[in-house]
């Protein structure tokens, strides 16, 4: 039986894997994005980057990156020495990484679809009324995996009405 959220998004697990492999090769000069099993819970200093997709389906594309890997990826993406990487550089690079992956997910998924702006934070971001429909954990040479996820927004979620403020 097909997953309802997968049918709505138009995505399959292979889409996420193919996109991440393409980005790994093109942006990080890492031709082998090796999948790993059972990623651990992110540590409090992990970088979370996410972008929203709206239209025929609603969801988010998220990546959880350990701090050391975020610095390495930033140095590669920005052609910098790892010792020169700043927090601002990491924010820019992780935002660009999730924007590229999210844009490709948007293009492969059900149409019409619009991509939001990327959001980057240190720590874990919460996405209420969502469930993870696709996950891919990639090994990074320094240890902990980098985890990409597609989160589907529950269409039956409670939406609070907007009320005007009294003067």
Residue, then its C-alpha position, 0 to 999 in steps of 0.5 A: x500500500x502506498x504511503x499517502x504522503x508519498x503519493x501527495x508529494x510525488x516523491x519516492x526515497x530514491x529521489x532524495x538519494x539521487x539528489x543528495x548524491x548529485x549535490x555531493x558530487x557537484x558542490x562538495x567534490x565527494x563522488x561517493x555519498x555513502x549511506x549509513x544506518x540508524x543516525x544518532x540523535x543530533x547533538x545540541x550544537x548540530x546545525x539544522x537547515x530547512x526549507x519549506x515547499x508549498x503548493x500541491x503538497x506542503x512540507x519541509x526539506x531538512x538537513x542535520x549536520x554535526x558541527x565539525x562536518x558543517x565547518x568542513x562542508x563550508x570550507x569546501x563550498x566556499x573554497x576556504x581554509x577550514x581555519x578561516x570559516x566563521x559562523x556566518x560562513x557556516x550559516x550561508x553554506x548550510x542555507x545554500x546546501x538545503x536550498x539546492x537540495x530543496x529546490x531539486x526536491x520541489x522540482x521532482x515532487x508534485x506540481x505546482x510547488x514553491x520553495x520558501x527561503x532557507x532557515x538555519x539554526x544551531x540545535x534542533x528545529x521543531x516542525x509541528x504537525x509533520x512526519x518524516x516521509x523520507x530520510x537519508x543519512x550520509x557518512x562524513x569522514x569526521x564521524x557522525x552522519x549528515x541526515x537529510x529528511x523530507x517532512x510532510x505537513x499533516x493536511x488535517x492539522x489544527x489551524x488557529x483562526x486569525x483574530x483582530x486585536x482590540x484597540 
